[in-house]
Amino acid sequence: MTDTTPAAKKPTDVTISRAKGRPMLSWVGKKPLGRVTAFPAQLMERFSAADAAQGLPLGAADWSKWPKNLQQQDLQGGLLYHGDNKEVLAHLLANGFRGQVKLIYIDPPFDSGADYVRKVQLRGPKGTLKIDGEDYALGEQVQYTDIWSNDNYLQFMYERLLMLKELLSLDGAIYLHCDPSRNSYLRILMDEVFGPDAFVNEIVWQRLSAHNDSARYGIIHDTIYYYGGSDRVWNPQRTELRDTYVQQFFDQVEDGTGRQYSRSDLTARGLRNGETGKSWRGINPGEKGNHWKVGVSKLDEWEAEGRIHWPKADGGMPRLKRYLDEALEQGGTAQDIWLDIKPIHNQSQELLGYPTQKPEALVSRIINASTNAGDIVLDCFLGSGTTALAAQKLGRRWIGCDINKGAIQTTAKRLQGVMREQAQELSSVTQGELIAQMDAPPAPCQLSFSTWRVNDYDLHIQHNEAVELACEHLGITRTRTDPFFDGTQGNKLAKIIPLNHPLTPLDLEALRTELKNRPEEERDLLVVSLGQEHKAREWVAHYNHNRPINKIHLIELRTDRKAGGFIKHEPMSVQASVQRNGDKLVLQIDDVVSPSIIARLDLQEGIFRAQIPDWRAVVDCVLIDANHDGEVFNVTLADVPERKQDLVSGRYELPAPLLGAKVAIKVIDMLGEERTVVFAS
């Protein structure tokens, strides 16, 4: 059995327009994005549930502008990207998505004190061992670890907003979700990037009913900024009428029928010509600088129906009766304060262990309001995947990305389940029944999606983890303000060479060039690397000869006698077998060992070693590709238990492929680590 790794391609550059809005916010280190490098994306995985609904029409979508390279690979479906969203956005700009996105919803990190660590529970009955997921400082938020000083955070958001503007269509809209800790800065950034004229709404979402805080008023709301052009899509959203609203406004009772109603104004400000500017029943609204909201012929129609409320006192203005029974049936129109959407809580069925997870109802309202069926929705801070999930259910196309591999895996699992359900629903009804279901949600635009990796970000995450571990292990104090050196160790300047290659003379020449730009620097240098070329050691020996200052001291993280040997990663091991049984292929997993989970449990449990009675407790899901091509993992079968207390099967039967075909089994543990084993069938 073998592991598979796709090949990489060369990066390209894409141009980014300057922000032209006013006012403009200033911060230390502010700089626009003139050009940004677009790295290629590697296709990692494909999933399709389309076979179950073969022959039935999918939802309306214009795929003609879909990038040709994706069409050529028969990839007209959802796009899920694993990588730094700055690099993913650059990739999208370089590959045909400029000006194609109808809606952008983003929920970026906005609180440096927030707990972004996903909580993980091993599979099995209630009371099973729990562990923290990817650590905030080293894994899940590698992208965010250095941005919490205000200047860095603003630059981080500025760059991404500039790129998002390039992707947004002329009739599109962007919603930015934040909280009171940073919303004032983000509002000005949005004005600068998109222009103040593009501001539409500041939406207040009440996410908590109460919050105990002895030092101030409780903070119970988030803010959502809504920006878009004058041609943006807009579909008003209906909400249920609240009891307090009904009691306050529906205070009239109609004689004879007993129907409750409210009184609505029939005029609006401004003078008009035509029917809306005429006198009606001796009343001329123009005398007060107003006009009728509808023509006088419509007023006559309403009067004949008894829908006009006449005040008892003469000279009062007539008003329109709005009946309570009709209002309750129609609902109200959503305003800019949202009180009717409940947040995710401990008992929510949606709960996936992500502390900042947003409810599907909230994102669905935004998608329904600002897109039509078939439009493209983008979320580049995808998290648990709610935006992609809601877009899929509402018949929209979607693009999502996240830097965290666990987020990508969680999203993929959720989407696989939804697409299977949609395919089954489509296959169980006739064409006539589909047409007859007027109130049903739009048919899905796609029943497949592909997962991509940009710039080999698995390695990037390992590099950042190793840097943090190295600094902690070696006693290096991180320096956040120095653009070249990573920190100090005592009286030495420390430089950590990127850990995806060994130390080379080119790295050392860059070090010497930097020192020439610092003629007053007299400290020695500590250079930390993962591996060293022999020529690099010779270079250092020659450089240090008879040098009184700026001597270079080397530490190699694997082999150094005093400081090395601590960066070790034991991959997950999978014991499995594949056998032919007539026209069936039987796959059997006998054991899975996850050293990462064992180490995490040992760390949490202290001297009491945690017991894992069943190997399936550490396995989140099993994916199978019955005809693996050695590059892209095509999901033929997915064993994804619905509940945390359920376990994967471990034994699978599939139709046998041709002799010699490769069969790949991908096992993903509860921390998101993957292991793919490949067998010849």
C-alpha positions as CSV (number, residue, x, y, z in Angstrom):
1,M,0.0,0.0,0.0
2,T,1.2,3.5,-0.8
3,D,0.4,7.1,0.0
4,T,-0.4,9.5,-2.8
5,T,0.6,13.2,-3.3
6,P,-0.5,15.3,-6.3
7,A,2.1,17.3,-8.3
8,A,2.3,21.1,-8.1
9,K,2.3,23.7,-10.8
10,K,3.8,27.2,-11.2
11,P,2.2,30.3,-9.6
12,T,1.1,33.4,-11.5
13,D,0.4,37.1,-10.6
14,V,-2.9,38.8,-10.6
15,T,-3.6,42.6,-10.4
16,I,-5.8,44.1,-7.7
17,S,-7.4,47.6,-8.0
18,R,-6.7,50.3,-5.5
19,A,-9.5,51.4,-3.0
20,K,-11.1,54.7,-4.0
21,G,-13.6,55.2,-1.3
22,R,-13.6,57.9,1.4
23,P,-13.0,58.3,4.3
24,M,-9.7,56.4,4.5
25,L,-8.4,54.7,7.6
26,S,-4.7,54.8,8.4
27,W,-2.5,52.4,10.3
28,V,1.2,51.5,10.6
29,G,2.2,49.4,7.7
30,K,-0.8,50.1,5.5
31,K,-0.2,49.2,1.9
32,P,-2.5,48.4,-1.0
33,L,-2.3,45.2,-3.0
34,G,-1.0,46.1,-6.5
35,R,-0.3,42.5,-7.4
36,V,-0.7,39.2,-5.6
37,T,0.7,35.8,-6.4
38,A,-1.8,33.2,-7.4
39,F,-0.8,29.7,-6.6
40,P,-2.2,26.8,-8.5
41,A,-4.8,24.6,-6.8
42,Q,-4.3,20.8,-6.6
43,L,-7.5,18.7,-7.0
44,M,-7.6,16.4,-4.0
45,E,-11.0,14.9,-3.8
46,R,-14.3,14.6,-5.8
47,F,-17.7,13.6,-4.6
48,S,-20.9,13.1,-6.6
49,A,-24.4,12.0,-5.7
50,A,-25.7,12.7,-9.2
51,D,-26.1,9.0,-10.1
52,A,-29.1,8.6,-7.8
53,A,-30.9,11.4,-9.6
54,Q,-29.7,10.7,-13.1
55,G,-31.9,12.0,-15.9
56,L,-33.8,14.5,-13.6
57,P,-33.2,18.2,-14.2
58,L,-31.1,20.2,-11.7
59,G,-31.7,23.8,-10.8
60,A,-31.3,26.6,-13.2
61,A,-27.7,27.9,-13.4
62,D,-25.7,29.6,-16.1
63,W,-22.6,27.5,-16.4
64,S,-21.4,29.2,-19.6
65,K,-19.1,31.5,-17.7
66,W,-17.8,28.7,-15.5
67,P,-14.0,28.5,-15.9
68,K,-13.1,26.4,-18.9
69,N,-10.5,24.3,-17.1
70,L,-13.2,23.2,-14.6
71,Q,-15.6,22.5,-17.4
72,Q,-13.0,20.4,-19.2
73,Q,-12.6,18.3,-16.1
74,D,-16.4,17.9,-15.8
75,L,-16.3,19.9,-12.5
76,Q,-19.5,21.9,-12.7
77,G,-20.2,21.8,-9.0
78,G,-19.3,23.1,-5.6
79,L,-15.7,24.2,-4.9
80,L,-14.1,23.6,-1.6
81,Y,-10.6,25.0,-1.0
82,H,-8.1,24.3,1.7
83,G,-5.6,27.1,2.2
84,D,-4.9,30.6,3.3
85,N,-7.9,32.6,1.9
86,K,-5.6,35.3,0.5
87,E,-4.0,32.7,-1.7
88,V,-7.3,31.1,-2.5
89,L,-8.9,34.4,-3.5
90,A,-5.9,35.1,-5.8
91,H,-6.3,31.7,-7.3
92,L,-10.0,32.4,-8.0
93,L,-9.2,35.8,-9.6
94,A,-6.6,34.1,-11.8
95,N,-9.0,31.4,-12.9
96,G,-12.1,33.1,-14.3
97,F,-14.1,34.2,-11.2
98,R,-13.4,37.9,-11.4
99,G,-16.8,39.7,-11.3
100,Q,-18.8,36.4,-11.2
101,V,-19.7,36.1,-7.5
102,K,-23.3,37.4,-6.6
103,L,-23.0,37.1,-2.9
104,I,-20.2,37.2,-0.4
105,Y,-20.8,36.3,3.3
106,I,-17.9,36.4,5.6
107,D,-17.6,35.9,9.4
108,P,-13.9,36.6,10.0
109,P,-12.2,36.4,13.4
110,F,-12.9,39.5,15.3
111,D,-11.9,38.8,18.9
112,S,-8.4,38.0,20.0
113,G,-9.7,36.6,23.3
114,A,-12.2,34.3,21.6
115,D,-11.9,30.5,22.0
116,Y,-11.5,29.2,18.5
117,V,-10.5,25.7,19.5
118,R,-12.9,23.1,18.2
119,K,-14.0,20.6,20.9
120,V,-13.7,17.0,19.8
121,Q,-15.3,13.9,21.4
122,L,-14.2,10.4,20.5
123,R,-16.9,8.2,19.0
124,G,-19.0,5.9,21.2
125,P,-21.6,6.1,24.0
126,K,-22.2,9.2,26.0
127,G,-19.4,9.9,28.5
128,T,-16.7,9.0,25.9
129,L,-13.4,10.8,26.2
130,K,-13.3,14.4,25.1
131,I,-10.2,16.3,23.8
132,D,-9.5,19.7,22.3
133,G,-9.3,19.8,18.6
134,E,-6.7,21.7,16.6
135,D,-4.9,24.1,19.0
136,Y,-5.7,27.8,18.3
137,A,-2.1,29.0,18.6
138,L,-0.5,26.3,16.5
139,G,-3.0,24.8,14.1
140,E,-6.5,26.0,13.4
141,Q,-5.7,29.7,13.3
142,V,-2.2,29.7,11.9
143,Q,-3.5,32.4,9.6
144,Y,-4.6,34.5,12.5
145,T,-1.9,34.1,15.2
146,D,0.0,37.3,14.3
147,I,-2.9,39.7,13.4
148,W,-4.3,40.7,16.8
149,S,-2.3,43.9,17.1
150,N,-4.6,46.4,15.6
151,D,-2.4,47.4,12.7
152,N,-1.8,43.9,11.6
153,Y,-5.5,43.0,11.9
154,L,-6.5,46.0,9.7
155,Q,-4.0,45.1,7.1
156,F,-5.1,41.5,7.1
157,M,-8.8,42.5,6.5
158,Y,-7.9,45.3,4.1
159,E,-6.1,42.9,1.7
160,R,-8.9,40.4,1.7
161,L,-11.6,43.0,1.2
162,L,-9.7,44.4,-1.8
163,M,-9.6,41.0,-3.4
164,L,-13.3,40.2,-2.6
165,K,-14.3,43.4,-4.3
166,E,-12.6,42.1,-7.5
167,L,-14.6,38.9,-7.3
168,L,-18.0,40.5,-6.7
169,S,-20.3,41.0,-9.6
170,L,-21.8,44.5,-10.4
171,D,-25.2,43.4,-9.2
172,G,-23.7,41.5,-6.2
173,A,-23.6,42.2,-2.4
174,I,-21.3,41.5,0.5
175,Y,-22.2,40.9,4.1
176,L,-19.5,41.2,6.8
177,H,-20.4,39.7,10.2
178,C,-18.6,41.1,13.2
179,D,-19.1,42.1,16.8
180,P,-18.7,45.4,18.7
181,S,-15.0,44.9,19.4
182,R,-13.9,45.8,15.9
183,N,-17.0,46.9,14.0
184,S,-16.2,50.6,13.9
185,Y,-12.9,49.9,12.1
186,L,-14.4,47.4,9.7
187,R,-17.2,49.8,8.8
188,I,-14.7,52.4,7.7
189,L,-12.6,49.8,5.8
190,M,-15.8,48.7,4.0
191,D,-16.5,52.4,3.1
192,E,-12.9,52.7,1.8
193,V,-12.9,49.5,-0.3
194,F,-16.5,49.4,-1.6
195,G,-17.3,53.1,-1.4
196,P,-19.7,54.8,1.1
197,D,-22.5,54.9,-1.5
198,A,-22.4,51.0,-1.5
199,F,-23.5,50.9,2.1
200,V,-27.0,49.5,2.4
201,N,-27.6,48.4,6.0
202,E,-26.1,47.8,9.4
203,I,-28.0,44.7,10.6
204,V,-28.1,44.0,14.4
205,W,-28.6,40.3,15.2
206,Q,-29.5,39.6,18.9
207,R,-27.5,36.4,19.5
208,L,-28.1,36.2,23.3
209,S,-31.2,36.9,25.4
210,A,-29.2,38.1,28.4
211,H,-25.6,38.5,29.5
212,N,-24.4,39.0,33.1
213,D,-21.8,41.7,33.2
214,S,-21.4,43.7,36.4
215,A,-19.2,46.4,34.9
216,R,-21.2,47.4,31.8
217,Y,-24.4,46.7,29.8
218,G,-24.4,43.1,28.5
219,I,-23.2,42.7,25.0
220,I,-25.8,40.5,23.3
221,H,-25.6,41.4,19.6
222,D,-23.5,41.0,16.5
223,T,-23.3,43.5,13.6
224,I,-23.6,42.5,10.0
225,Y,-22.6,45.2,7.4
226,Y,-24.4,44.9,4.1
227,Y,-22.9,46.6,1.0
228,G,-23.9,46.4,-2.6
229,G,-24.5,48.5,-5.8
230,S,-27.7,50.0,-7.0
231,D,-28.4,47.1,-9.3
232,R,-27.9,44.5,-6.6
233,V,-30.4,41.6,-6.2
234,W,-33.0,42.2,-3.5
235,N,-35.7,39.8,-2.4
236,P,-37.6,41.1,0.7
237,Q,-37.7,38.5,3.5
238,R,-40.7,37.7,5.6
239,T,-40.6,37.2,9.4
240,E,-43.2,36.2,12.0
241,L,-44.9,39.1,13.8
242,R,-43.9,39.3,17.4
243,D,-46.6,39.4,20.1
244,T,-45.5,42.8,21.4
245,Y,-45.8,44.2,17.9
246,V,-49.3,42.7,17.4
247,Q,-50.5,44.1,20.8
248,Q,-49.1,47.6,20.1
249,F,-50.3,48.1,16.5
250,F,-53.3,45.9,15.9
251,D,-55.4,47.8,18.3
252,Q,-58.5,48.3,16.2
253,V,-61.6,46.0,15.9
254,E,-63.8,46.2,12.8
255,D,-67.5,46.6,13.5
256,G,-69.6,43.7,12.2
257,T,-66.7,41.3,11.5
258,G,-64.7,41.6,14.7
259,R,-61.5,41.5,12.7
260,Q,-58.5,43.2,14.4
261,Y,-56.5,45.6,12.2
262,S,-53.8,48.2,12.3
263,R,-54.0,51.6,10.5
264,S,-51.4,52.2,7.8
265,D,-50.6,55.7,6.3
266,L,-51.8,56.2,2.7
267,T,-49.6,59.1,1.9
268,A,-45.9,59.7,1.4
269,R,-43.7,62.8,1.3
270,G,-43.3,64.8,-1.9
271,L,-45.6,66.2,-4.6
272,R,-46.5,64.1,-7.6
273,N,-48.4,64.5,-10.9
274,G,-50.8,61.9,-12.2
275,E,-53.2,59.7,-10.2
276,T,-51.2,59.7,-7.0
277,G,-51.3,63.5,-6.9
278,K,-55.0,64.0,-7.4
279,S,-57.6,64.9,-4.7
280,W,-59.7,62.0,-3.4
281,R,-63.0,62.3,-1.5
282,G,-62.3,66.0,-1.0
283,I,-58.8,65.4,0.4
284,N,-55.8,66.9,-1.4
285,P,-52.5,65.5,0.1
286,G,-50.6,68.1,-1.8
287,E,-51.7,70.7,0.6
288,K,-49.4,69.1,3.1
289,G,-46.6,68.4,0.6
290,N,-47.6,64.8,0.3
291,H,-49.0,62.4,-2.4
292,W,-51.0,59.2,-2.3
293,K,-49.0,56.0,-2.2
294,V,-51.4,54.5,-4.8
295,G,-53.6,56.0,-7.5
296,V,-57.1,57.2,-6.6
297,S,-58.6,54.4,-8.6
298,K,-57.0,51.9,-6.2
299,L,-58.3,54.0,-3.3
300,D,-61.8,53.7,-4.7
301,E,-61.3,49.9,-4.9
302,W,-60.2,49.7,-1.3
303,E,-63.1,51.9,-0.1
304,A,-65.6,49.6,-1.9
305,E,-64.0,46.6,-0.1
306,G,-64.3,48.3,3.3
307,R,-60.5,48.5,3.7
308,I,-60.4,52.3,4.4
309,H,-60.4,53.4,8.0
310,W,-62.0,56.8,8.4
311,P,-61.3,58.7,11.7
312,K,-64.3,59.6,13.8
313,A,-63.3,63.3,13.9
314,D,-63.9,65.2,10.7
315,G,-60.8,66.4,8.8
316,G,-58.7,63.4,9.8
317,M,-56.7,61.5,7.1
318,P,-58.0,58.2,5.9
319,R,-55.8,55.2,6.5
320,L,-55.6,51.6,5.1
321,K,-56.8,48.7,7.3
322,R,-54.2,46.0,7.6
323,Y,-56.0,43.0,9.0
324,L,-54.2,40.9,11.7
325,D,-55.3,37.5,10.2
326,E,-53.8,38.4,6.8
327,A,-50.7,39.9,8.4
328,L,-50.0,36.7,10.5
329,E,-50.4,34.6,7.3
330,Q,-48.0,36.9,5.3
331,G,-45.7,37.7,8.1
332,G,-43.8,40.9,8.5
333,T,-40.9,42.2,6.3
334,A,-37.5,41.7,7.9
335,Q,-36.0,45.0,9.1
336,D,-32.4,45.8,10.2
337,I,-32.8,44.4,13.8
338,W,-33.1,40.5,13.8
339,L,-34.6,39.1,17.0
340,D,-36.2,36.0,15.5
341,I,-33.1,33.9,14.7
342,K,-31.8,31.9,17.6
343,P,-28.1,31.3,18.0
344,I,-26.3,27.9,18.2
345,H,-26.5,26.6,21.8
346,N,-25.6,23.4,23.6
347,Q,-28.8,21.7,22.7
348,S,-28.9,22.8,19.1
349,Q,-29.1,20.0,16.6
350,E,-26.8,22.0,14.4
351,L,-24.0,22.1,17.0
352,L,-20.7,20.8,15.6
353,G,-18.3,21.9,18.3
354,Y,-17.2,25.2,16.6
355,P,-17.5,28.0,19.2
356,T,-18.2,30.7,16.5
357,Q,-20.7,28.6,14.5
358,K,-23.6,30.6,13.1
359,P,-27.1,29.3,12.7
360,E,-28.2,28.1,9.2
361,A,-31.4,30.2,9.4
362,L,-29.3,33.4,9.6
363,V,-27.2,32.6,6.5
364,S,-30.2,31.3,4.6
365,R,-32.0,34.7,5.1
366,I,-29.0,36.5,3.6
367,I,-28.8,34.1,0.7
368,N,-32.5,34.3,0.0
369,A,-32.5,38.1,0.2
370,S,-29.4,38.8,-2.1
371,T,-29.3,36.0,-4.6
372,N,-31.6,34.1,-7.0
373,A,-31.5,30.4,-7.8
374,G,-28.3,29.5,-9.6
375,D,-26.2,32.4,-8.4
376,I,-22.7,32.0,-6.9
377,V,-22.2,32.4,-3.2
378,L,-18.7,32.7,-1.7
379,D,-17.5,32.4,1.9
380,C,-13.7,32.5,2.5
381,F,-13.9,32.1,6.3
382,L,-16.0,28.9,5.9
383,G,-15.6,27.3,9.4
384,S,-18.1,24.5,9.8
385,G,-19.5,25.1,6.3
386,T,-22.9,26.6,7.1
387,T,-22.8,29.0,4.1
388,A,-22.0,26.3,1.6
389,L,-24.7,24.0,3.2
390,A,-27.4,26.7,3.1
391,A,-26.5,27.6,-0.5
392,Q,-26.7,24.0,-1.6
393,K,-30.1,23.6,0.0
394,L,-31.4,26.8,-1.6
395,G,-30.4,25.9,-5.2
396,R,-27.3,28.2,-5.4
397,R,-23.8,27.5,-6.5
398,W,-21.1,27.9,-3.9
399,I,-17.4,28.4,-3.3
400,G,-15.9,28.0,0.2
401,C,-12.4,28.0,1.7
402,D,-10.8,27.7,5.1
403,I,-7.2,27.5,6.3
404,N,-8.1,24.7,8.7
405,K,-8.2,21.2,7.4
406,G,-10.7,20.1,10.1
407,A,-13.1,22.8,8.8
408,I,-12.8,21.4,5.3
409,Q,-13.4,17.9,6.4
410,T,-16.4,18.9,8.5
411,T,-17.9,20.9,5.6
412,A,-17.3,18.0,3.2
413,K,-19.1,15.5,5.5
414,R,-22.1,17.9,5.8
415,L,-22.3,18.5,2.1
416,Q,-22.1,14.8,1.2
417,G,-25.1,14.1,3.5
418,V,-27.2,17.0,2.1
419,M,-26.4,16.0,-1.6
420,R,-27.3,12.4,-1.0
421,E,-30.7,13.5,0.6
422,Q,-31.3,15.8,-2.4
423,A,-30.5,13.1,-4.9
424,Q,-32.9,10.7,-3.2
425,E,-35.7,13.3,-3.1
426,L,-35.2,14.0,-6.8
427,S,-35.2,10.3,-7.7
428,S,-38.4,9.6,-5.8
429,V,-40.6,12.1,-7.5
430,T,-41.8,12.5,-11.1
431,Q,-41.2,15.5,-13.3
432,G,-44.9,16.5,-12.9
433,E,-44.6,16.4,-9.1
434,L,-41.5,18.6,-9.2
435,I,-43.4,21.2,-11.1
436,A,-46.4,21.0,-8.8
437,Q,-44.3,21.7,-5.7
438,M,-44.6,25.5,-5.9
439,D,-43.5,26.1,-2.3
440,A,-40.6,23.7,-2.4
441,P,-37.1,25.1,-2.4
442,P,-35.3,25.5,-5.7
443,A,-33.8,22.3,-7.1
444,P,-30.1,22.0,-6.4
445,C,-27.7,23.4,-9.0
446,Q,-25.3,20.6,-8.4
447,L,-25.1,17.2,-6.7
448,S,-21.3,17.1,-6.7
449,F,-18.3,19.1,-5.4
450,S,-14.5,19.0,-5.5
451,T,-12.0,19.6,-2.8
452,W,-8.7,21.5,-3.6
453,R,-5.5,22.4,-1.9
454,V,-3.8,25.7,-2.6
455,N,0.0,26.1,-2.1
456,D,0.5,22.8,-0.2
457,Y,-0.9,24.3,2.9
458,D,-0.6,21.0,4.9
459,L,3.1,21.7,4.9
460,H,2.6,25.3,5.8
461,I,0.6,24.3,8.9
462,Q,3.3,21.9,9.9
463,H,5.9,24.7,9.4
464,N,4.1,27.1,11.7
465,E,3.5,24.4,14.3
466,A,7.2,23.6,14.3
467,V,8.2,27.2,14.5
468,E,6.1,27.7,17.6
469,L,7.4,24.5,19.1
470,A,11.0,25.5,18.3
471,C,10.6,28.9,19.9
472,E,9.1,27.4,23.1
473,H,11.7,24.5,23.2
474,L,14.7,26.8,22.6
475,G,13.6,29.7,24.7
476,I,13.3,32.1,21.8
477,T,11.3,35.2,22.5
478,R,9.2,36.0,19.4
479,T,9.6,39.5,17.9
480,R,6.5,40.5,16.1
481,T,7.8,43.8,14.7
482,D,11.0,42.6,13.0
483,P,10.3,41.8,9.4
484,F,13.3,39.4,9.1
485,F,14.3,37.9,12.4
486,D,11.9,35.7,14.3
487,G,13.0,36.6,17.8
488,T,15.8,36.6,20.3
489,Q,17.5,34.0,22.5
490,G,19.4,35.8,25.2
491,N,21.8,38.1,23.4
492,K,21.4,36.4,20.0
493,L,19.1,37.3,17.1
494,A,17.2,34.2,16.1
495,K,16.3,33.3,12.5
496,I,14.2,30.2,11.8
497,I,14.7,28.9,8.2
498,P,11.4,27.8,6.5
499,L,11.1,24.2,7.5
500,N,10.1,22.8,4.1
501,H,13.7,22.8,3.0
502,P,17.1,22.3,4.7
503,L,19.5,25.2,5.4
504,T,21.3,26.2,2.2
505,P,24.0,28.8,1.3
506,L,21.3,30.9,-0.3
507,D,19.5,31.2,3.1
508,L,22.8,32.3,4.6
509,E,23.5,34.8,1.9
510,A,20.2,36.4,2.6
511,L,21.2,36.6,6.3
512,R,24.5,38.3,5.3
513,T,22.6,40.8,3.1
514,E,20.2,41.7,6.0
515,L,23.2,42.3,8.3
516,K,24.7,44.7,5.7
517,N,21.5,46.8,6.1
518,R,22.0,46.9,9.8
519,P,25.6,48.2,10.3
520,E,25.1,48.9,14.0
521,E,24.0,45.4,14.8
522,E,26.6,43.6,16.9
523,R,24.7,40.6,18.3
524,D,25.5,37.0,17.3
525,L,23.0,35.1,15.3
526,L,21.1,31.8,16.0
527,V,20.0,30.0,12.9
528,V,17.5,27.2,13.4
529,S,16.7,24.8,10.6
530,L,15.2,21.4,9.8
531,G,18.2,19.8,8.0
532,Q,21.4,21.3,6.7
533,E,23.2,21.0,3.4
534,H,26.9,20.1,3.8
535,K,27.8,23.3,1.9
536,A,25.9,25.4,4.4
537,R,28.0,24.1,7.3
538,E,31.1,24.9,5.3
539,W,29.8,28.4,4.5
540,V,29.2,29.0,8.3
541,A,32.6,27.8,9.2
542,H,34.3,30.1,6.7
543,Y,32.1,33.0,7.7
544,N,32.8,32.7,11.4
545,H,36.5,32.4,11.0
546,N,38.2,35.3,12.8
547,R,34.9,37.2,13.2
548,P,34.5,39.1,16.5
549,I,30.8,39.9,16.1
550,N,27.7,38.6,14.3
551,K,28.9,35.0,14.6
552,I,26.4,32.4,13.4
553,H,25.4,29.6,15.7
554,L,23.5,26.6,14.1
555,I,20.8,24.4,15.6
556,E,19.4,21.5,13.5
557,L,16.1,20.5,15.0
558,R,16.4,16.8,14.5
559,T,20.0,15.9,15.3
560,D,21.4,18.7,17.5
561,R,22.8,17.0,20.7
562,K,21.5,19.6,23.1
563,A,18.4,21.1,21.4
564,G,17.3,18.7,18.7
565,G,15.2,15.5,18.5
566,F,12.0,17.0,19.7
567,I,10.1,17.5,16.4
568,K,8.6,14.1,15.7
569,H,5.4,13.2,14.0
570,E,4.2,9.7,14.0
571,P,1.6,9.3,11.3
572,M,-1.7,7.4,11.8
573,S,-1.4,3.7,11.0
574,V,-4.1,1.7,9.3
575,Q,-4.2,-2.0,9.1
576,A,-6.6,-3.0,6.3
577,S,-7.1,-5.6,3.6
578,V,-9.0,-6.0,0.3
579,Q,-10.3,-9.3,-1.1
580,R,-12.4,-10.3,-4.1
581,N,-15.4,-12.4,-3.4
582,G,-17.0,-13.2,-6.7
583,D,-18.3,-10.0,-8.2
584,K,-17.9,-8.2,-4.9
585,L,-14.9,-6.4,-3.4
586,V,-14.6,-6.8,0.4
587,L,-12.7,-4.2,2.3
588,Q,-11.9,-4.8,5.9
589,I,-10.2,-2.4,8.4
590,D,-8.8,-4.3,11.3
591,D,-7.1,-1.5,13.3
592,V,-6.4,2.2,13.3
593,V,-3.8,3.8,15.7
594,S,-3.7,7.6,16.0
595,P,-0.5,8.6,17.9
596,S,-1.8,12.2,17.9
597,I,-4.9,11.4,19.7
598,I,-3.1,9.1,22.1
599,A,-0.6,11.8,22.9
600,R,-3.3,14.4,23.4
601,L,-5.2,12.0,25.8
602,D,-2.0,11.2,27.7
603,L,-1.4,14.9,28.1
604,Q,-4.9,15.6,29.4
605,E,-5.2,12.5,31.6
606,G,-1.8,12.9,33.3
607,I,-0.7,9.8,35.1
608,F,-3.9,8.0,34.4
609,R,-3.6,6.6,30.9
610,A,-6.8,6.9,28.8
611,Q,-8.2,3.7,27.4
612,I,-9.5,3.4,23.9
613,P,-11.5,0.1,23.8
614,D,-12.4,0.2,20.1
615,W,-10.2,1.5,17.3
616,R,-13.4,2.9,15.7
617,A,-13.7,5.5,18.5
618,V,-10.8,7.5,17.1
619,V,-12.1,7.4,13.5
620,D,-14.4,10.2,12.3
621,C,-15.1,8.8,8.8
622,V,-13.9,6.3,6.2
623,L,-13.9,7.2,2.4
624,I,-13.3,4.7,-0.4
625,D,-12.3,5.2,-4.0
626,A,-12.9,1.9,-5.8
627,N,-10.9,2.9,-8.9
628,H,-8.2,5.3,-7.7
629,D,-6.1,7.0,-10.4
630,G,-3.3,7.8,-8.1
631,E,-4.0,11.6,-8.0
632,V,-7.6,12.6,-7.3
633,F,-9.6,10.8,-4.6
634,N,-13.1,10.1,-6.1
635,V,-15.4,9.2,-3.3
636,T,-17.2,6.0,-4.2
637,L,-18.4,5.2,-0.7
638,A,-18.5,7.4,2.4
639,D,-19.0,5.9,5.9
640,V,-19.9,9.0,7.9
641,P,-21.9,8.2,11.1
642,E,-24.7,10.7,11.8
643,R,-24.3,10.7,15.5
644,K,-21.2,11.0,17.8
645,Q,-22.2,7.8,19.6
646,D,-22.2,5.8,16.3
647,L,-19.1,4.0,15.0
648,V,-17.9,3.4,11.4
649,S,-18.6,-0.1,10.1
650,G,-15.0,-1.1,9.2
651,R,-16.2,-3.7,6.7
652,Y,-17.4,-2.7,3.3
653,E,-18.6,-4.5,0.1
654,L,-18.5,-2.9,-3.3
655,P,-18.9,-4.0,-6.9
656,A,-15.6,-5.4,-7.9
657,P,-13.7,-3.2,-10.4
658,L,-11.5,-4.6,-13.2
659,L,-8.6,-6.7,-12.2
660,G,-5.5,-4.6,-11.4
661,A,-7.5,-1.5,-10.6
662,K,-6.3,0.4,-7.5
663,V,-8.6,0.7,-4.5
664,A,-7.9,3.6,-2.0
665,I,-9.1,3.8,1.6
666,K,-9.0,7.1,3.3
667,V,-9.3,7.1,7.1
668,I,-9.8,10.5,8.9
669,D,-9.4,10.5,12.7
670,M,-11.3,12.8,15.1
671,L,-8.5,15.4,15.0
672,G,-8.7,15.6,11.2
673,E,-5.5,13.7,10.4
674,E,-5.8,11.6,7.3
675,R,-4.2,8.4,6.1
676,T,-4.8,7.0,2.6
677,V,-3.8,3.4,1.8
678,V,-3.9,2.0,-1.7
679,F,-4.3,-1.6,-2.7
680,A,-4.3,-3.4,-6.0
681,S,-7.6,-5.2,-6.6
